[in-house]
Amino acid sequence: MPTLKEKLIKELEKIDGLEDQPSPVSGGSALFYKNKEFAHFHNDNELDLRLTKKIITREGLIHPQDSLQHPKRSAGSQWIELRFRKASDLKVIIKLVKLAIDQL
């Protein structure tokens, strides 16, 4: 049975120009759009996505206070950690990934 991460990647790879590749920075898996990295996975249930501060605020997104990877991330950062625990969370992640791509 595929993991949520695998399901998410399968859906995201339907976007023309989007690929899941090894990340040279995070050491794991990363999302690239037209060869530009804009997101990476911290684990199978967390995506670190580069949006803009404006979009993060508009969407009401809040950086997890218990973040293990970026515990001191600035409130003004253009990056946001997104956790997904159930299949219904994937729709939200896909929407946000599309917003991120629009900013590239």
N, CA, C and O atoms as CSV, one atom per row, in Angstrom:
chain,resi,resn,atom,element,x,y,z
A,1,MET,N,N,0.852,-1.185,0.000
A,1,MET,CA,C,0.000,0.000,0.000
A,1,MET,C,C,0.898,1.249,0.000
A,1,MET,O,O,1.809,1.354,0.821
A,2,PRO,N,N,0.646,2.184,-0.908
A,2,PRO,CA,C,1.494,3.376,-0.980
A,2,PRO,C,C,1.331,4.282,0.247
A,2,PRO,O,O,0.253,4.367,0.835
A,3,THR,N,N,2.414,4.947,0.611
A,3,THR,CA,C,2.370,5.907,1.717
A,3,THR,C,C,1.682,7.183,1.232
A,3,THR,O,O,1.470,7.369,0.034
A,4,LEU,N,N,1.338,8.052,2.174
A,4,LEU,CA,C,0.753,9.336,1.794
A,4,LEU,C,C,1.720,10.137,0.926
A,4,LEU,O,O,1.309,10.796,-0.030
A,5,LYS,N,N,2.995,10.076,1.262
A,5,LYS,CA,C,3.993,10.791,0.460
A,5,LYS,C,C,3.982,10.278,-0.976
A,5,LYS,O,O,4.002,11.070,-1.917
A,6,GLU,N,N,3.951,8.974,-1.147
A,6,GLU,CA,C,3.928,8.390,-2.489
A,6,GLU,C,C,2.671,8.802,-3.247
A,6,GLU,O,O,2.729,9.086,-4.444
A,7,LYS,N,N,1.531,8.835,-2.552
A,7,LYS,CA,C,0.284,9.269,-3.182
A,7,LYS,C,C,0.373,10.735,-3.585
A,7,LYS,O,O,-0.059,11.117,-4.672
A,8,LEU,N,N,0.937,11.551,-2.701
A,8,LEU,CA,C,1.086,12.975,-2.991
A,8,LEU,C,C,1.980,13.188,-4.203
A,8,LEU,O,O,1.627,13.946,-5.107
A,9,ILE,N,N,3.116,12.539,-4.231
A,9,ILE,CA,C,4.038,12.685,-5.355
A,9,ILE,C,C,3.374,12.240,-6.658
A,9,ILE,O,O,3.530,12.894,-7.690
A,10,LYS,N,N,2.646,11.148,-6.613
A,10,LYS,CA,C,1.965,10.659,-7.814
A,10,LYS,C,C,1.007,11.714,-8.358
A,10,LYS,O,O,0.944,11.930,-9.568
A,11,GLU,N,N,0.271,12.365,-7.481
A,11,GLU,CA,C,-0.655,13.418,-7.918
A,11,GLU,C,C,0.094,14.651,-8.418
A,11,GLU,O,O,-0.280,15.237,-9.434
A,12,LEU,N,N,1.138,15.041,-7.713
A,12,LEU,CA,C,1.886,16.241,-8.095
A,12,LEU,C,C,2.625,16.064,-9.415
A,12,LEU,O,O,2.783,17.023,-10.170
A,13,GLU,N,N,3.073,14.862,-9.694
A,13,GLU,CA,C,3.797,14.625,-10.946
A,13,GLU,C,C,2.894,14.721,-12.172
A,13,GLU,O,O,3.378,14.654,-13.301
A,14,LYS,N,N,1.587,14.877,-11.961
A,14,LYS,CA,C,0.661,15.135,-13.062
A,14,LYS,C,C,0.795,16.571,-13.554
A,14,LYS,O,O,0.333,16.899,-14.647
A,15,ILE,N,N,1.424,17.428,-12.753
A,15,ILE,CA,C,1.652,18.822,-13.134
A,15,ILE,C,C,2.829,18.850,-14.101
A,15,ILE,O,O,3.929,18.416,-13.760
A,16,ASP,N,N,2.600,19.351,-15.287
A,16,ASP,CA,C,3.649,19.409,-16.302
A,16,ASP,C,C,4.831,20.229,-15.795
A,16,ASP,O,O,4.662,21.375,-15.379
A,17,GLY,N,N,6.021,19.645,-15.828
A,17,GLY,CA,C,7.231,20.335,-15.394
A,17,GLY,C,C,7.635,20.051,-13.960
A,17,GLY,O,O,8.712,20.469,-13.535
A,18,LEU,N,N,6.792,19.343,-13.194
A,18,LEU,CA,C,7.102,19.027,-11.795
A,18,LEU,C,C,7.700,17.634,-11.692
A,18,LEU,O,O,7.195,16.680,-12.284
A,19,GLU,N,N,8.792,17.530,-10.925
A,19,GLU,CA,C,9.454,16.243,-10.713
A,19,GLU,C,C,9.859,16.089,-9.253
A,19,GLU,O,O,10.173,17.065,-8.571
A,20,ASP,N,N,9.844,14.862,-8.796
A,20,ASP,CA,C,10.392,14.500,-7.491
A,20,ASP,C,C,11.790,13.940,-7.749
A,20,ASP,O,O,11.953,12.979,-8.500
A,21,GLN,N,N,12.799,14.553,-7.117
A,21,GLN,CA,C,14.185,14.134,-7.305
A,21,GLN,C,C,14.903,14.163,-5.959
A,21,GLN,O,O,14.400,14.749,-5.001
A,22,PRO,N,N,16.071,13.535,-5.880
A,22,PRO,CA,C,16.869,13.661,-4.661
A,22,PRO,C,C,17.252,15.122,-4.436
A,22,PRO,O,O,17.592,15.835,-5.380
A,23,SER,N,N,17.193,15.556,-3.194
A,23,SER,CA,C,17.544,16.940,-2.869
A,23,SER,C,C,19.029,17.062,-2.556
A,23,SER,O,O,19.550,16.325,-1.719
A,24,PRO,N,N,19.704,17.976,-3.213
A,24,PRO,CA,C,21.112,18.196,-2.889
A,24,PRO,C,C,21.286,18.919,-1.554
A,24,PRO,O,O,22.382,18.933,-0.993
A,25,VAL,N,N,20.210,19.519,-1.045
A,25,VAL,CA,C,20.286,20.296,0.192
A,25,VAL,C,C,19.819,19.483,1.400
A,25,VAL,O,O,20.543,19.348,2.386
A,26,SER,N,N,18.601,18.943,1.313
A,26,SER,CA,C,18.021,18.273,2.478
A,26,SER,C,C,18.468,16.822,2.616
A,26,SER,O,O,18.305,16.215,3.674
A,27,GLY,N,N,19.029,16.270,1.548
A,27,GLY,CA,C,19.487,14.889,1.611
A,27,GLY,C,C,18.393,13.871,1.367
A,27,GLY,O,O,18.662,12.671,1.304
A,28,GLY,N,N,17.169,14.335,1.229
A,28,GLY,CA,C,16.061,13.420,0.973
A,28,GLY,C,C,15.468,13.693,-0.391
A,28,GLY,O,O,16.185,13.898,-1.371
A,29,SER,N,N,14.170,13.693,-0.437
A,29,SER,CA,C,13.431,13.899,-1.665
A,29,SER,C,C,13.004,15.365,-1.757
A,29,SER,O,O,12.672,15.987,-0.748
A,30,ALA,N,N,13.015,15.906,-2.970
A,30,ALA,CA,C,12.630,17.302,-3.173
A,30,ALA,C,C,11.759,17.428,-4.414
A,30,ALA,O,O,11.798,16.586,-5.312
A,31,LEU,N,N,10.978,18.491,-4.445
A,31,LEU,CA,C,10.156,18.798,-5.599
A,31,LEU,C,C,10.817,19.895,-6.413
A,31,LEU,O,O,11.247,20.919,-5.882
A,32,PHE,N,N,10.887,19.655,-7.712
A,32,PHE,CA,C,11.474,20.607,-8.646
A,32,PHE,C,C,10.423,20.965,-9.683
A,32,PHE,O,O,9.673,20.107,-10.148
A,33,TYR,N,N,10.377,22.240,-10.038
A,33,TYR,CA,C,9.523,22.678,-11.135
A,33,TYR,C,C,10.427,23.306,-12.172
A,33,TYR,O,O,11.111,24.296,-11.911
A,34,LYS,N,N,10.417,22.716,-13.345
A,34,LYS,CA,C,11.301,23.151,-14.439
A,34,LYS,C,C,12.736,23.287,-13.936
A,34,LYS,O,O,13.408,24.291,-14.171
A,35,ASN,N,N,13.182,22.240,-13.235
A,35,ASN,CA,C,14.551,22.100,-12.724
A,35,ASN,C,C,14.897,23.035,-11.570
A,35,ASN,O,O,16.075,23.175,-11.241
A,36,LYS,N,N,13.923,23.672,-10.951
A,36,LYS,CA,C,14.175,24.557,-9.813
A,36,LYS,C,C,13.523,23.970,-8.553
A,36,LYS,O,O,12.312,23.756,-8.512
A,37,GLU,N,N,14.340,23.716,-7.535
A,37,GLU,CA,C,13.798,23.164,-6.298
A,37,GLU,C,C,12.993,24.229,-5.561
A,37,GLU,O,O,13.447,25.357,-5.370
A,38,PHE,N,N,11.780,23.838,-5.150
A,38,PHE,CA,C,10.929,24.759,-4.404
A,38,PHE,C,C,10.314,24.124,-3.162
A,38,PHE,O,O,9.592,24.783,-2.413
A,39,ALA,N,N,10.599,22.856,-2.950
A,39,ALA,CA,C,10.075,22.157,-1.768
A,39,ALA,C,C,10.900,20.904,-1.527
A,39,ALA,O,O,11.500,20.351,-2.450
A,40,HIS,N,N,10.923,20.464,-0.271
A,40,HIS,CA,C,11.588,19.196,0.040
A,40,HIS,C,C,10.864,18.529,1.201
A,40,HIS,O,O,10.219,19.182,2.022
A,41,PHE,N,N,10.990,17.232,1.239
A,41,PHE,CA,C,10.349,16.453,2.306
A,41,PHE,C,C,11.321,16.288,3.464
A,41,PHE,O,O,12.496,15.978,3.267
A,42,HIS,N,N,10.816,16.499,4.670
A,42,HIS,CA,C,11.604,16.210,5.869
A,42,HIS,C,C,11.451,14.741,6.247
A,42,HIS,O,O,12.364,14.126,6.799
A,43,ASN,N,N,10.289,14.199,5.941
A,43,ASN,CA,C,9.990,12.792,6.200
A,43,ASN,C,C,8.776,12.428,5.342
A,43,ASN,O,O,8.398,13.188,4.450
A,44,ASP,N,N,8.175,11.289,5.603
A,44,ASP,CA,C,7.044,10.845,4.784
A,44,ASP,C,C,5.747,11.588,5.060
A,44,ASP,O,O,4.751,11.354,4.375
A,45,ASN,N,N,5.735,12.481,6.050
A,45,ASN,CA,C,4.513,13.200,6.392
A,45,ASN,C,C,4.724,14.700,6.583
A,45,ASN,O,O,3.922,15.363,7.241
A,46,GLU,N,N,5.813,15.242,6.002
A,46,GLU,CA,C,6.065,16.668,6.162
A,46,GLU,C,C,6.795,17.223,4.946
A,46,GLU,O,O,7.845,16.721,4.544
A,47,LEU,N,N,6.214,18.268,4.374
A,47,LEU,CA,C,6.782,18.950,3.224
A,47,LEU,C,C,7.152,20.370,3.626
A,47,LEU,O,O,6.337,21.084,4.210
A,48,ASP,N,N,8.361,20.778,3.319
A,48,ASP,CA,C,8.807,22.149,3.544
A,48,ASP,C,C,8.678,22.863,2.205
A,48,ASP,O,O,9.400,22.553,1.258
A,49,LEU,N,N,7.759,23.819,2.130
A,49,LEU,CA,C,7.369,24.436,0.867
A,49,LEU,C,C,7.709,25.916,0.863
A,49,LEU,O,O,7.433,26.630,1.827
A,50,ARG,N,N,8.311,26.373,-0.232
A,50,ARG,CA,C,8.606,27.798,-0.364
A,50,ARG,C,C,7.417,28.488,-1.024
A,50,ARG,O,O,7.127,28.290,-2.204
A,51,LEU,N,N,6.747,29.298,-0.226
A,51,LEU,CA,C,5.665,30.154,-0.704
A,51,LEU,C,C,6.173,31.589,-0.542
A,51,LEU,O,O,7.382,31.811,-0.476
A,52,THR,N,N,5.285,32.538,-0.480
A,52,THR,CA,C,5.680,33.886,-0.081
A,52,THR,C,C,5.061,34.157,1.275
A,52,THR,O,O,4.090,33.503,1.656
A,53,LYS,N,N,5.603,35.102,1.999
A,53,LYS,CA,C,5.034,35.453,3.304
A,53,LYS,C,C,3.578,35.894,3.117
A,53,LYS,O,O,2.720,35.597,3.948
A,54,LYS,N,N,3.313,36.602,2.021
A,54,LYS,CA,C,1.954,37.064,1.741
A,54,LYS,C,C,0.975,35.886,1.619
A,54,LYS,O,O,-0.118,35.928,2.184
A,55,ILE,N,N,1.363,34.848,0.887
A,55,ILE,CA,C,0.492,33.681,0.717
A,55,ILE,C,C,0.350,32.916,2.027
A,55,ILE,O,O,-0.743,32.468,2.371
A,56,ILE,N,N,1.441,32.767,2.752
A,56,ILE,CA,C,1.391,32.066,4.039
A,56,ILE,C,C,0.389,32.752,4.962
A,56,ILE,O,O,-0.420,32.091,5.613
A,57,THR,N,N,0.446,34.076,5.013
A,57,THR,CA,C,-0.472,34.846,5.856
A,57,THR,C,C,-1.897,34.724,5.338
A,57,THR,O,O,-2.821,34.457,6.106
A,58,ARG,N,N,-2.076,34.922,4.029
A,58,ARG,CA,C,-3.412,34.871,3.428
A,58,ARG,C,C,-4.087,33.521,3.658
A,58,ARG,O,O,-5.291,33.462,3.907
A,59,GLU,N,N,-3.311,32.437,3.576
A,59,GLU,CA,C,-3.857,31.091,3.747
A,59,GLU,C,C,-3.983,30.684,5.223
A,59,GLU,O,O,-4.491,29.605,5.530
A,60,GLY,N,N,-3.526,31.538,6.121
A,60,GLY,CA,C,-3.623,31.245,7.556
A,60,GLY,C,C,-2.707,30.128,8.012
A,60,GLY,O,O,-3.020,29.413,8.963
A,61,LEU,N,N,-1.581,29.975,7.342
A,61,LEU,CA,C,-0.644,28.898,7.672
A,61,LEU,C,C,0.250,29.328,8.833
A,61,LEU,O,O,0.670,30.482,8.915
A,62,ILE,N,N,0.527,28.396,9.713
A,62,ILE,CA,C,1.358,28.661,10.889
A,62,ILE,C,C,2.461,27.625,10.966
A,62,ILE,O,O,2.216,26.422,10.865
A,63,HIS,N,N,3.680,28.111,11.146
A,63,HIS,CA,C,4.824,27.207,11.285
A,63,HIS,C,C,4.645,26.371,12.553
A,63,HIS,O,O,4.339,26.921,13.611
A,64,PRO,N,N,4.831,25.054,12.465
A,64,PRO,CA,C,4.661,24.199,13.653
A,64,PRO,C,C,5.636,24.590,14.770
A,64,PRO,O,O,6.841,24.693,14.544
A,65,GLN,N,N,5.113,24.802,15.952
A,65,GLN,CA,C,5.958,25.186,17.093
A,65,GLN,C,C,6.866,24.051,17.532
A,65,GLN,O,O,7.902,24.288,18.154
A,66,ASP,N,N,6.487,22.822,17.214
A,66,ASP,CA,C,7.305,21.669,17.605
A,66,ASP,C,C,8.187,21.186,16.452
A,66,ASP,O,O,8.565,20.016,16.404
A,67,SER,N,N,8.510,22.085,15.529
A,67,SER,CA,C,9.332,21.737,14.380
A,67,SER,C,C,10.691,21.195,14.816
A,67,SER,O,O,11.379,21.802,15.636
A,68,LEU,N,N,11.061,20.065,14.266
A,68,LEU,CA,C,12.370,19.485,14.551
A,68,LEU,C,C,13.427,19.993,13.581
A,68,LEU,O,O,14.593,20.137,13.950
A,69,GLN,N,N,13.028,20.263,12.349
A,69,GLN,CA,C,13.971,20.673,11.314
A,69,GLN,C,C,14.309,22.161,11.368
A,69,GLN,O,O,15.454,22.555,11.142
A,70,HIS,N,N,13.303,22.984,11.670
A,70,HIS,CA,C,13.492,24.440,11.656
A,70,HIS,C,C,12.847,25.080,12.890
A,70,HIS,O,O,11.914,25.872,12.753
A,71,PRO,N,N,13.324,24.752,14.076
A,71,PRO,CA,C,12.676,25.261,15.294
A,71,PRO,C,C,12.780,26.777,15.471
A,71,PRO,O,O,11.986,27.360,16.209
A,72,LYS,N,N,13.728,27.415,14.821
A,72,LYS,CA,C,13.909,28.861,14.986
A,72,LYS,C,C,13.600,29.626,13.703
A,72,LYS,O,O,14.111,30.726,13.497
A,73,ARG,N,N,12.788,29.061,12.864
A,73,ARG,CA,C,12.447,29.718,11.602
A,73,ARG,C,C,11.771,31.060,11.885
A,73,ARG,O,O,10.897,31.160,12.745
A,74,SER,N,N,12.184,32.069,11.158
A,74,SER,CA,C,11.654,33.424,11.298
A,74,SER,C,C,10.178,33.470,10.924
A,74,SER,O,O,9.733,32.764,10.020
A,75,ALA,N,N,9.436,34.299,11.622
A,75,ALA,CA,C,8.016,34.474,11.303
A,75,ALA,C,C,7.838,35.072,9.913
A,75,ALA,O,O,6.773,34.933,9.311
A,76,GLY,N,N,8.862,35.728,9.402
A,76,GLY,CA,C,8.793,36.331,8.077
A,76,GLY,C,C,9.314,35.445,6.958
A,76,GLY,O,O,9.440,35.898,5.820
A,77,SER,N,N,9.616,34.204,7.258
A,77,SER,CA,C,10.173,33.296,6.267
A,77,SER,C,C,9.188,33.022,5.137
A,77,SER,O,O,7.976,33.007,5.348
A,78,GLN,N,N,9.716,32.805,3.944
A,78,GLN,CA,C,8.882,32.418,2.807
A,78,GLN,C,C,8.679,30.906,2.746
A,78,GLN,O,O,8.012,30.412,1.837
A,79,TRP,N,N,9.243,30.167,3.696
A,79,TRP,CA,C,9.108,28.711,3.769
A,79,TRP,C,C,8.127,28.346,4.876
A,79,TRP,O,O,8.061,29.007,5.912
A,80,ILE,N,N,7.361,27.272,4.634
A,80,ILE,CA,C,6.410,26.779,5.629
A,80,ILE,C,C,6.428,25.247,5.641
A,80,ILE,O,O,6.407,24.602,4.593
A,81,GLU,N,N,6.466,24.688,6.834
A,81,GLU,CA,C,6.392,23.230,6.977
A,81,GLU,C,C,4.924,22.820,6.985
A,81,GLU,O,O,4.116,23.347,7.749
A,82,LEU,N,N,4.605,21.876,6.124
A,82,LEU,CA,C,3.239,21.383,5.996
A,82,LEU,C,C,3.211,19.906,6.359
A,82,LEU,O,O,3.916,19.094,5.760
A,83,ARG,N,N,2.404,19.573,7.328
A,83,ARG,CA,C,2.283,18.170,7.750
A,83,ARG,C,C,1.005,17.580,7.187
A,83,ARG,O,O,-0.017,18.259,7.082
A,84,PHE,N,N,1.075,16.320,6.832
A,84,PHE,CA,C,-0.096,15.619,6.329
A,84,PHE,C,C,-0.165,14.255,6.999
A,84,PHE,O,O,0.809,13.503,7.016
A,85,ARG,N,N,-1.322,13.956,7.545
A,85,ARG,CA,C,-1.521,12.714,8.305
A,85,ARG,C,C,-2.590,11.808,7.709
A,85,ARG,O,O,-2.631,10.608,7.981
A,86,LYS,N,N,-3.465,12.411,6.880
A,86,LYS,CA,C,-4.543,11.619,6.285
A,86,LYS,C,C,-4.726,12.028,4.830
A,86,LYS,O,O,-4.292,13.104,4.418
A,87,ALA,N,N,-5.365,11.171,4.064
A,87,ALA,CA,C,-5.511,11.393,2.624
A,87,ALA,C,C,-6.174,12.731,2.316
A,87,ALA,O,O,-5.821,13.380,1.331
A,88,SER,N,N,-7.120,13.148,3.134
A,88,SER,CA,C,-7.804,14.418,2.869
A,88,SER,C,C,-6.872,15.624,2.992
A,88,SER,O,O,-7.168,16.681,2.436
A,89,ASP,N,N,-5.760,15.489,3.705
A,89,ASP,CA,C,-4.781,16.579,3.811
A,89,ASP,C,C,-4.079,16.843,2.476
A,89,ASP,O,O,-3.584,17.944,2.237
A,90,LEU,N,N,-4.039,15.841,1.622
A,90,LEU,CA,C,-3.289,15.959,0.375
A,90,LEU,C,C,-3.875,17.004,-0.563
A,90,LEU,O,O,-3.131,17.658,-1.294
A,91,LYS,N,N,-5.201,17.175,-0.557
A,91,LYS,CA,C,-5.829,18.191,-1.406
A,91,LYS,C,C,-5.317,19.584,-1.056
A,91,LYS,O,O,-5.066,20.401,-1.942
A,92,VAL,N,N,-5.166,19.845,0.220
A,92,VAL,CA,C,-4.665,21.144,0.672
A,92,VAL,C,C,-3.213,21.326,0.238
A,92,VAL,O,O,-2.831,22.395,-0.236
A,93,ILE,N,N,-2.413,20.287,0.402
A,93,ILE,CA,C,-1.001,20.352,0.021
A,93,ILE,C,C,-0.882,20.602,-1.489
A,93,ILE,O,O,-0.070,21.421,-1.919
A,94,ILE,N,N,-1.673,19.912,-2.276
A,94,ILE,CA,C,-1.636,20.082,-3.732
A,94,ILE,C,C,-1.991,21.518,-4.102
A,94,ILE,O,O,-1.339,22.117,-4.957
A,95,LYS,N,N,-3.004,22.063,-3.475
A,95,LYS,CA,C,-3.392,23.459,-3.731
A,95,LYS,C,C,-2.233,24.407,-3.421
A,95,LYS,O,O,-1.941,25.314,-4.200
A,96,LEU,N,N,-1.581,24.194,-2.289
A,96,LEU,CA,C,-0.479,25.072,-1.884
A,96,LEU,C,C,0.743,24.914,-2.797
A,96,LEU,O,O,1.440,25.888,-3.078
A,97,VAL,N,N,0.998,23.695,-3.253
A,97,VAL,CA,C,2.099,23.467,-4.193
A,97,VAL,C,C,1.820,24.243,-5.486
A,97,VAL,O,O,2.727,24.864,-6.040
A,98,LYS,N,N,0.599,24.212,-5.959
A,98,LYS,CA,C,0.243,24.950,-7.171
A,98,LYS,C,C,0.447,26.451,-6.968
A,98,LYS,O,O,0.922,27.140,-7.871
A,99,LEU,N,N,0.095,26.957,-5.798
A,99,LEU,CA,C,0.326,28.372,-5.490
A,99,LEU,C,C,1.827,28.684,-5.498
A,99,LEU,O,O,2.248,29.733,-5.985
A,100,ALA,N,N,2.620,27.766,-4.957
A,100,ALA,CA,C,4.075,27.957,-4.929
A,100,ALA,C,C,4.647,27.998,-6.346
A,100,ALA,O,O,5.512,28.818,-6.650
A,101,ILE,N,N,4.161,27.117,-7.197
A,101,ILE,CA,C,4.636,27.079,-8.586
A,101,ILE,C,C,4.309,28.391,-9.287
A,101,ILE,O,O,5.108,28.888,-10.081
A,102,ASP,N,N,3.146,28.952,-9.000
A,102,ASP,CA,C,2.756,30.222,-9.615
A,102,ASP,C,C,3.719,31.360,-9.237
A,102,ASP,O,O,3.796,32.366,-9.942
A,103,GLN,N,N,4.446,31.200,-8.130
A,103,GLN,CA,C,5.365,32.240,-7.669
A,103,GLN,C,C,6.772,32.092,-8.276
A,103,GLN,O,O,7.606,32.987,-8.139
A,104,LEU,N,N,7.026,30.972,-8.937
A,104,LEU,CA,C,8.354,30.741,-9.503
A,104,LEU,C,C,8.565,31.507,-10.800
A,104,LEU,O,O,9.634,31.418,-11.403
